Amino acid sequence: MSEKILIITDNLPDQINGVVTTFTNIKQLAEQDGFQVFYINPGDFRYVNCPGYPEVKLTWPWGIGRTIKEIAPDYIHIATEGPVGLAARLWCDIHRLRYNTSYHTRFPEFLKKIYGIPEFLTYRYVRWFHKHSGRVLTTTQTMVQELAAQGFRSDIIPWTRGVDRTVFRPELRDSESGYLLSVGRVSREKGLDDFCRLPWPGRKVIVGDGPYRKELERRYPDIEFVGAKRGEELAQYYANASVFVFPSVTDTFGVVIIEALSVGTPVAAYAVPGPIDILEEGVNGHMSGTLLENVERCLHLNRQTVIESSVKWTWENCWTIFKNNLVDSGL
């Protein structure tokens, strides 16, 4: 009988974000490797949208322990620190089950930006949340160092991400294309005001949706908002952009960065965790100047070199790291 992996998350499976993208790809590769993969998410319970941020789902996952026992997983991975993840963490600790966790978002910085909650309070919570984790998987070596500096005492493992090269293909580029592009959740903490304010003479396009979109559309009528896109349609937006702009300073990685690189589009970003672990300055992007300076320098980069720099980012490697750091649940 194949071994069972249970992934517990506060994200609905149809949401468009890096967490969902990661675990969707992991599930496919795990099943190819002979594992069974099960999920517990807010859709298994009654939930409401978080005020001011509807992508976050608030629920009390009553009966989560019964579900865990029914699945009887060999391995438990708690992916997020929200209500579903918290309930699972408490139940596992009470019943002395072992698990690992992951740290995808700079949660304290996110809550400070959105709700004004002091970072020291949230860091106290996330340190406690991950305290008993057998392994804490985070996105980059920079984040490993940052979490250690914030007092995390668990075994912290850098965990890469990947890109589907059957979808994100450089040949989708039209020779007459050209614009600045940003892709992702349209929310206040993503730094999109910096992108919108760039004094750029050509087109600026935002792919994605979220709670901040209406305000941005009102404030910046010259920006093209095209909504959320998937698959080849999304890949075409990446391929036809002159430069991909990543203005966020709160993400821990940015799958959208490697999606852009895989089709040859250079990336302009700030020198913060995520970009500094992915980009090679002057090879596939720029981070060393202002955002506008970085955009202008990216225009001179060789797109074929950009593509070649991206080949190390694979979902197979992501799955291998995940598999090698599973912790026997004890069930």
N, C-alpha and C positions, 0 to 999 in steps of 0.2 A: 504494500500500500504506500502511495506517495506521501511525502511529508507535507504538512499544512503550515502555511504562513498566514497569519492574521495581521492586517494593516488597519490601524484605527486612526481616523482622520476627521477633522472638523470641516473638510471640504466636500461639497457635493460632487459626484463623478462627472457632471456635465459642466462644471465651472472651467473657465479658461485661465489657468495660471500655472506657474512653474511646478507647484506641488502636484497638481493633478497630472500634468504632462509627465513628470518623473515616474509616478507610480503606475500610470497607464503603460508606459514602456517597460517598466520592471515586471509587471504582471505578464506581459507577452513573453518575455525572455525566461521568466521563472517557470511558466507552464511548458515552454519548449525544453526546459531542463528537468522536467518531471515533477515539479512541485504543484500543489494546489494553492491558490491564493484566494483569500476571503477578505472582505472589507466590512468594517462597521463605520458608518458616517451619519451625519445629521438626518439624512433621508430615512433612516430606520426609526426615527422618533418624531414627535411633534416639535417643530421649531418655529422661531420668528426671526425676521431680519433684524440685525443690530441697528439701532437708531443712528442715522448719519452714515452708515456703511453697510448697505444691504447685502454685500457679498459675504459678510461674516454672519454665520447662523448661530443663534442662541437657543440652546435646548438643555433640558435636564434629562439625560439619557437613562431613564428609569428602566431597570431590568437588563442593563448592559452585562452584568455578571452572568446572568442566565444564558445570554447569547454566547459569551465567551466559552462557557462550559459546554454548550451544545456543539460548537465548532471544534472544541478540544484541539487547539493549535499546538504544533510542535514549537513554533516560534511566534512571538508577539512583537510587533513593531508599532510604537505609538508615535505618529507622525507630527502631531500638532499639540499645542499647549492650551487649546480652547476647551469648552465644556465637555465634549466627547472624550478628548484625550485626558482631561483631568479625571473624569469618572473612571476611565479605564485604569489610569495610574493608581488611584486610590484602591480600587478593587483588587488589582494585582498585588499591591503591597500588603493589603489585609490578608490575602490568601497565599502570600509568600511565593508568588509566581515571578519568574524572571522575564525581563523584556529589554529591548533597546529602544532608543528614541532618536529623533532627528531634529535639527535646528535649521529651519529653512529661511526664516525672516528675522531681521533685527527687531524683534518684538518690542523691546523697551523704546527704541527710537521711533518705531511705528506708532505706538500708543501716545508718545509725547507729541508727535506731529499732528495726529488726528484729534486726540482728546485732551492734550495738555497734562497727562499723567506723568509725574516726575520719573525719570529713568531709574533712579536708585530703588524705587519701590518695585518696579517691574523686574529689574534684575534680581531682586531678592526672591521674587516668585519663580522666575525661570531657573535660578540656581537650585531652589528647592524641588522644582518639578523634575529636573533631570538628575537629581542627587543619587537615586538608586538605579539608574539606567546602567545596564551592562556595558553598553557602548553608546556614545552620542555621536551620530553621524552629522557632520556639517559640510558645507559646500567646498571650502578651500582651506589651504594651509594658513592663510591670513586669518580666517575665522577661527581656526583651531587656537591660534595664538591670542586672538581677541577674547575668546571665551575663557581661556586659561587666565588671562589678565583680569577678567571679571570675577574670578573666584570659583570657576567650575572645577570640581575635583574628580569628575568622572573620566573614563578613558575616551578621549575625543579623537575621532577619525575623520580625515579629509575624504570627501565623497564626491567624485566628479559627476558631470552630466554629459548628455550626448545630443545627437541630432539625427534625424531620419533623412538620409541622403537620397532615398527614393522619392522623397517629396521636395526637399530643398535642393534644387538643381540649378547650377549657374546658367544652363542653356535657356532658362525661362526669361532671360534678360532681353529686352527690346533695345536695339541700338539707338533709338531716338528718345529713350527714357531719361529721367533725371530729376530728382527732388530730394529733399531731406525727409527722413522717415523716423518715426518713433512708434514702437509697438509695445503694447502691454495694457495692464489694467489702468483705466483713466481715473486715478484717485490722487488725493492731495499730496500724499507722501512720496509720489513718484518724480517730483521735480519738474513736472511738465510746463510750469510757467517759464522756466528757464529756456525750454525748447521753443515755446510759443513766442517769446520775446526776442529771439535771435534776429538781428537785422539782416535778413536774407532776401535777396531780390527775387528768388524763384519760389517754387511751390514748397510748402511744408505740409506733410501728411501725417495724421495720427490714426493708427489702426488699433482698435480696442474700444472697450466700453467701460462704464463705471460711474460712481456717484459724483465725480467731479466734472463730467463731460458737459452738462448743461451750462455750468458756470464758465468753463473755458470757451465754449462756443459763443457765449454772450460777450466775453471780454476780448476774444481774438477772432473776429469774423473772417479774417484772411486765411485761417488755418482750415485745411480740409479734414473733416472728421468722417471716416468711412465705416465706423463700427467694427465689431469683432469679425475676424476672418479666420478660416481654418484651411488646412491642406494646401493644395496647389495654388488656390487663390491668394492665400497668405504668402506663400513662397514667391509668387510673382511680384507682390509689393516689395519684398526684400530685394529680389534680383534687379528690379528696375529703379531702385534708389541709388543716388550718387553717394550718399553717406548715411549710415544709420547713427542716430543720435541717442545716447543712453544717459539721460540727465539725473537718474536716481542716485541718491547717496544712502539709501536704507536697504537695498537688496543685498543679499549675501552672495549671489552669483549672477543671475540674469541669463536664463536659457535663450532669451531673444538675441543676446550678443552672439552666441555661437551659431544660431540659425542664420543671422546676417552674414557672418564670416563664411559659412559653408557655400554661399552663392557668390562670394567674391566682393561683398559690400563692406568697405572699411568702417570702423566704429570710432566715433568721437564720444568721449566720456570724461568724467572726473576721475582723479587718481584716488579711488576709494576701494574697499573690499568688493570683490566681484570683478570689476574691470581690471584691477591690477594683477589679478590671478589668471586672467584669460588673455588679455591683450599684450602684444609685443610692441612696445613703443617704436613708431616709425616703420613697422613691418605690416601690421594689419589694423593699426589704429593709432590714435593720439590721445594722450591724457595730460600732457605736461604743461599746457597753457590754459587760457580761458576756453570756455566751451566753443566760442566762435573761432578762436585761433585753431583749436583742434579740428573743427569742421573744415576750415580752409586748407589745413595741411593734409587732411585725409584725401582731398581731391587729387593729390599727386601720387598716391600709392598705387601700386600695381595690383590689379584685381586677381590675377592668377596667383600671385604670391600670397594674397589674402586667403584664397581657397586652400592652398597648400598648407598654410599655417593652422588650418582648422581640422585636419584629418585625425588628430589625436583624440578629439572629443567624440566618444562613441557610447551608445547606450549599453553595449556589451560590457564595456569596462565599468560602467555605473552599476550594472547588475552584479558583476563579479565582486566588487567591493561590498555591496549590500549583502550578498550571499555569505561572503567570508566573515562577516561581522554579526551574523545572526546569533542569538543567545537562546539556548534551550530553555523552554518555558517552565519545565518541571511538571507539566500536566500529565 
